[in-house]
Amino acid sequence: MAHAMGAAEYTIKGMGGEIADYLRVIGKMKAKMDSMSDEERHEVEEASKVLRRLRAGAALSGPVPLPMPMVRPADGASA
């Protein structure tokens, strides 16, 4: 669409870079999910469902405050 709209080349390159970055992140996320146990993967999937429902509800009623997530260090990492 950017080409069709006659956008400047630097804009198109910037968009291409952003798309490539998102694709890298998606790849890393998929690899991380694949490396998880079935239980961990299930927990992440359930949390994602809850967040999607909250976001859908927020679109109707306004922002929903969420608590800060607890992040566990990777195996072998110090806290």
C-alpha positions in Angstrom: 0.0 0.0 0.0 2.9 2.3 0.8 4.2 1.9 -2.7 0.8 2.5 -4.2 0.4 5.7 -2.2 3.8 6.9 -3.4 5.4 6.9 0.1 9.1 7.9 0.3 11.5 5.0 0.0 12.9 5.5 3.4 9.4 5.1 4.8 8.9 1.8 2.9 12.3 0.6 4.1 11.4 1.5 7.7 8.2 -0.4 7.5 10.0 -3.4 6.0 12.5 -3.3 8.9 9.6 -3.2 11.4 8.0 -6.2 9.7 11.3 -8.1 9.8 11.7 -7.3 13.5 8.2 -8.6 14.3 8.8 -11.8 12.3 12.0 -12.3 14.4 10.1 -11.8 17.6 7.4 -14.2 16.5 10.0 -16.8 15.7 11.7 -16.5 19.1 8.3 -16.7 20.8 7.3 -19.8 18.9 10.7 -21.4 19.7 10.3 -20.5 23.4 6.8 -22.0 23.4 8.1 -25.2 21.7 10.8 -25.5 24.4 8.2 -25.4 27.3 6.7 -28.3 29.0 3.1 -29.1 28.3 2.1 -27.6 31.7 4.0 -24.3 31.1 2.6 -24.0 27.6 -0.9 -24.6 28.9 -0.4 -21.8 31.5 0.8 -19.4 28.9 -2.1 -20.2 26.6 -4.6 -19.8 29.4 -3.1 -16.5 30.5 -3.3 -15.3 26.8 -7.0 -16.2 26.7 -7.6 -14.2 29.9 -5.8 -11.2 28.5 -7.7 -11.3 25.2 -11.0 -11.3 27.1 -9.8 -8.4 29.2 -8.8 -6.4 26.2 -12.1 -7.1 24.4 -14.0 -6.0 27.5 -11.7 -2.9 27.8 -12.7 -1.8 24.4 -16.3 -1.5 25.7 -15.7 -0.2 29.2 -12.3 1.5 29.2 -8.8 0.4 30.5 -8.5 -2.5 32.9 -5.7 -2.2 35.4 -3.5 -5.3 35.4 -1.0 -6.3 38.2 2.7 -6.5 37.4 3.6 -9.9 36.1 6.0 -12.1 38.1 9.0 -13.0 36.0 11.0 -16.0 36.9 14.7 -16.0 36.0 15.8 -18.4 33.3 17.4 -21.7 34.6 20.9 -21.0 35.9 20.4 -17.2 36.0 20.7 -15.4 39.3 17.9 -13.3 40.6 
